[in-house]
């Protein structure tokens, strides 16, 4: 009997996300099979630790780690537990969060590296000065 690759009309369990298989074969230990998730989590942890000493550098590392997660999700066919939803949703989520964190880190005070005048106008409008 040949099983269809199409999803059934009525599902009884949660379907595994696309790319949610093991990143490496079952002959390897669990940490090796989940290396994409561990790389992203390690980058975020390093960013949090660096943030204690240097806010801007730490938040840039965190944002870069999220962007790296988006790149891994886009390039690799199987990323283990880094795959939470569909490939498109994961890619957009990681990329938007990473880009937002990087942009906010670049706009952090004092001496921002990036100035967006329309944001200052919004703040002045909301505060009322």
Helices and strands as residue ranges (DSSP letters): H 30-33, H 35-53, H 55-75, G 80-82, H 87-106, H 117-127
